Amino acid sequence: MTDDNDDEKENLYDQLGEDDWALIIGSDGNLKGMFIPEGKDEDEVPYSIVHIMENYFGIDFSDDEDEDDDEDDDDDLLTSRTIH
């Protein structure tokens, strides 16, 4: 016997394509995490997702502790930060 909750979860995964990204937002409206498609890395996050995370959830990617003083490359916004 399958309950409705299992069916809903399966339908969510069915909606995701191989290259789809997803933000996971809790019932309180806060960002809980990000789904990264298989074979992709954090440094490949689409700009629109970075924009949403910065502007709507207050994630500040410029606060990376390992940031090199000589390099200020926008392509490296997520390389030293993981969202769970």
N, C-alpha and C positions, 0 to 999 in steps of 0.2 A: 504494500500500500504506500503510495506517494502522497505526501501532504502538499498543499498549495505553495508553501514557502519554497520547497525544492523545485517545483515547476517554475516559479518566478526566477530563481537563481539560474536555472538552466537557460531560460529565455534571455536573460541578460547576457550570458556568455555567447549565446547564439547570435546576438546582435553585434558582437565585436568581430570585426574583420581581422585578418592576419596583421595588418599594419596600423590598427586603431589604437589610440591612446585614450585613457579615461582618467578623470579626476574623481576621487571618492570623497563624497561629502556626507558627513554625519547628520543625524536627525536634528542636531542643534545648529546646523548650517556651517559648521567649521570644517575645514579641509582635514581629511583623515589620511589621505594618501594619493598615490598616482599609479595607475596601471601602465607599465611600459611593455610594449609588444616584444615578443621573443626576438632576439637578435639585435635589438636596439639598445643604446646606452643612454645614460642621463644627459650626455652632452649633445644628443640629437633631439631633445625635446623641442617641438614646434614653438615658434615665437608666440603664437596666440595663447598657448598654455602658460608659458612664462609670464606673459602679460596679465592673464587672469590671476595667476598666483601672486604676482606682485601687487596688482591694483585692487583686487577684491579680498585677498586673504592676508595681505601685509607681509608676504615673504620677501625678505631683503637679500638678494643674491650677491650684493656687493660686500657683505660682511664675512666672506669666506676667510677663515683663519690662515689657510695655506696660500693665499693670494700672493703672487710675485709682484714686487714693487715695480719691476721693469715692464711687466706686461699687463695690459688692461684690455683683454680680448673678450668681446661679448659672446663669442662662441663657447667660452668656458664657464658660463654662468652656473651650470649644475654639476660640474665635475667633482667638486669636493663636498657636496651636500646631498643627502638622501632624505627623502620624505617618506615616513612610514605611517 
